């Protein structure tokens, strides 16, 4: 009976320790949307207004694979500097996980940015754009879709530049990083 107790205890410890306690990006988005320092937007792919752009067949396939964009933006000020540092570290930890592979790093006039991919080389399920600036704040964008092709996605971005992006509801996001 004593051996059964120890075996059961050992199995319980193994099961509990095998569960991942690492926060997923989806969990981070949900928990951060309740943080008053964040602005949160869910933008449907239809808002990108791609039907008015002359797309190739491959671009149309990629555009149809897009579902939505999740956007989190944190405007930094003197009162929330400590929270900004915590959020920045949390996001970087999540993005360094095994699920994401870094596509590129950029230094822009607004700050540092990275583009991360989730999925394999032929089929991307999620693209994450993360940027931060110690003066302005940070932004985290998830582009969600099904089986997005990396090469077609680059061509689609170029085609989107020609589209008439409807910015309704995104004015707050643009104003966030002004000043």
Secondary structure, DSSP 8 states (H G I E B T S, - for coil): -HHHHHHHHHHHHHHHHHS--S--HHHHHHHHTTSTTEEEEEEEGGGG-GGGS---HHHHHHHHHEEEEEEEEEE--GGGHHHHHHHHHHHHHHHTSTTEEEEEEEE-SS-EEEEEEEE-SS-EEEEEEEEEETTTEEEEEEEEEEEE-HHHHHHHHHHHTTS----TT-HHHHHHT--
